[in-house]
Amino acid sequence: MSDILWVFSRFQFSDAIDILLVATIFFALLQLIKGTQAVQLLRGVMILIFLTVLLSSILRLTAFGWLMGRILPALLVSIPVIFQPELRKALERLGRAGGLIDRPMREATANRAITQVARACRIMSEARHGAIIVFERNTGLQDYVDTGVEINAEVSTELLLTIFFPSTALHDGAVIIRGDQVVAAATLLPLGNPQARDLHLGTRHRAALGITEQTDAITVVVSEETGIISVAHNGRMVRRLDENRLRSILQRLYHPSQLDLSSWLSKRVPRQPDAQRTKELRP
């Protein structure tokens, strides 16, 4: 009892802050890798460390302890390589917090662009014209802009309908919108991971998921086969939208006053069973 009292007598406010910061970092790291392949990798590392301590210290296996003592440092060095996607996402999220101050977007400007896109998607859906439109947020998309044809024109329904008309040269790629400007058309986007996605997904839908897995962009897709309108964000997709619902979702996501609204889809849309979700995601 006296030992416990002695410990608490030396406990200071700075110690509480120190412990809280360390706990917060570990919690953030666990949340970051939750639901990813990194969980299995981390579990394997922890099991390896546990076995090393158990066998080398408790059972006093000297040779095994020497071997693992040489292997573990190399394994720790390889951790940044193994967890590279998760670390990249963490640094991007950190950078987005500062980007909100440097790159404010007026609400009226965003709403005007959203209205034009929603109207164009409704018309293209009725005409069965395929389209993929990417809204740039805080993560820059200039690398993808450079793969297409620069437009640098104000967003309008007529412009989008012209770009995605089947007979035009630009209809196959994606349009990228920055603020209220169409900065490029016919751009190439990364496809979603085929191991994590249904292989029956069309190219447009896989590209929509792929760009939102790597950045904080919002992507709108119009299926050429079915006319179904979809929105992808943070690697998730919501389908079967009409003009009003599309406008509502974009207004909630494409807004500068929120740090990260990536969880909006999961809160608003219940997660579907895999079989039903696969059926809906087919273009």
Buried (B, 14 or more C-beta within 10 A) or exposed (E): EEEEEEEEEEEEEEEEEEEEEEEEEEEEBEEBBEEBBBEEBBEEBEEBBEEBEEBBEEEEBEEBBEEBEEEBEEBEEEBEEBBEBBBEBBEBBEEBEEBBEEBEBEEEBBBBBBBBBBBBBBBBBEBEBBBBBBBBBBBBBEEBBEBBEEBEEEBBBEBBBBBBBEEEEBBBBBBBBBBBBBBBBBBEBBBBEEEEBBEEBBEBBBBBBBBBBBBBBBBBBBBBEBBBBBBBBBBBBBBEBEBEBBBBBBBBBBBBEEEEBBEBBEEEBEEEEEEEEBEBBBB
